[in-house]
Each structure stands twice: as C-alpha cells, then as structure tokens.
C-alpha cells in the first residue's frame, strides 16, 4: 500500500494559494504601472547601463580571479613574509564592506592631486648635494582625472573580490591530494609547472561553483557603484528615471527584472561550466557510465 503523505499535499495547497495571491497582486494592482515600466526600462540610457554593468562585472571578476590566484599562492608559500602579506590583504578586504571601499576609492583624488613615478625623495637628495631643481620623475598623471568613477569602482570591486577568490582558490588547492605534488617533484617538475598542469586543473572542480556564485554576487554588487558615483550604471539610470517621473516603485521593479534576467543567464552558464569541470567525479561520472 502506498504511504499517505497528507502533509505534502497540504504544503502544495498552501503554496498554490500563495502563488495565486501573488499573481493576482501583479495583475490587479495599478501601482506597478506595467505600461510605464516597459516603456522606460528599454530606453537607450538603460541599455547603456546594462552594458556598463556587464562590463564592470567581467572586468572585476577577471582582475579579481587573477589577483586571487596570486594571493592564494602567496598564502600557501613557505616564505613567512609572502604568507603574512597575503593574510593581511585578505584580512583587510574581507573586513571592510564593499560600499565603504567604493566610497573610499571614489575619493582617492583627495590624497594626491598628481601621481608621479620615479626616484623617491628626489628633491631631498638634490638639496643634499646643493641642487635645488633636481627631479628624478619618470612620468606622472593627474590623479583626479585618471581615477574616474569607473576606474575607482573597478578598483574597489576587483580588489575586494580578489580577497574572496584567494580563499576559494586556497581551499581548492588544499583539496588536491599532496601526493600529486610529490609525484610531480619526483618527476623533476618545477613548482610553477606542477601548479599549472596538475594542481589547478584538479582544484577547478572545487573552485568553479563558488566562483560562479561570486560572479553572480558581483553582478548584483555593481548596483553599489551609485555611491562612487558611476552615472551610467544600470541601477543609477533606473533610479534617475524613477526620481524624475515620480514613479520610483515601478523603476525598482524594473531593476529587479533586469537583475533577474542577467543573473539567470549567469546561472545557466555556471551550470555548464560546473558540468564540464566535474567530469569523472561523483554522479556526473555515474551518468556518463
């Protein structure tokens, strides 16, 4: 006799009622202003904001992953100085909220009006030898012009992401059997070659899933660029339309729809990448056989 599960059917009924109530709210409540929302969420400034959001996400993740791998290797190094610097980096950027970092980087122009590269303390050295106009500057640039809102936002997001990616990569490398590296050393392979050819490919199975989650989180965190500010970002443009037309709530719903669409695409891509790097392990291998 099949086992009766009345609790399961009760839960299904409750969920169905809640879903019907939510759909009824969407259809009957005029405050959503669906026509106004659709007319405004695909205008050229909004589409430009989508491009900026995608570009910022990709650039921040590329820089964050590359720098995170470097910091993770430093953290696992036997050199106490390198390991200590890597620990300090991850400690700082994981402790400070991203919105605070973005505001901080957006005001870096306060520290320097101009950044110049060359011999440090060149004027003091010139004065020591009696040369008043001695300068050993190779090149420089105006800091307030170079550190624009986009650059400041990219630096804040990428450096923060590198700290999290460092811990993810470190966990992935730690999941690989140490015997793999020992076997490579017995074959005469260098540490760098062992890392690139043996350790990292096996660690990708552990690294890829949280990296996909970090990419999705990065896409959503681009909305914090409004605090820099980056004026051509998606959420900033949608908020501007809502403030200008006094239709704030419909534009907030439009922002939800845009982020839902973009993150859904990333989730699909993440599933394919995870499936590729999980070949030969667990249930994926069982399905292949």
C-alpha angles and dihedrals in degrees: 000000000000115000113251115231108187092165091062093052091045090055090049091051093050092049091048091052092048091048091050091050091051093049090048089053092052094049102041105035110092093198091082090068093202095182093051091045095052092045092055107032094070100046118125096261090052092048089050088052090054090053091049092049093050092045093049091048094051095045094045092049094047092051092040094051094046093047091041092056089050093049091047092053089048090050091053093045121115089227106100092207094055092043091049094049090049091050092050090050094052091042094054101042094043092049099050116073115243094237089057091049092050093051089046094051090044088061098045089112087075090069098049131022089189133015116214131180125209142079111350119236090014095153092049090050090049092050089050089060095038096257109133099184098042113140129170100185116142098192141325145181141206107274097206091053097043097044096063124169092268093049093045091049092047092050093049095048096040096048091047092048092050090062092055093042090052090060092045092050091045090054091047093051090047090055092064115093109257087224088074092063091043091054091050091050089051088054091053097252118152121241092251093050091046090052094049100040105032116012104041096045090055093042092054090081088066097034100051102064097053090040089058090051090049090052091053091047090049091053090054093043091059085080086073089068087087086079093059085041115244103172099191094057120118100246093042091054094046091048090049091055091049093049093046095049097034088238098118100151097053090051091050089054089048089054090052091051093049093049091045091054095047095045091047090058090050091049091054091049091047092054092054093047092048091050091052096050093042094060110131095021132098122319093353090062091046091054091049091054 
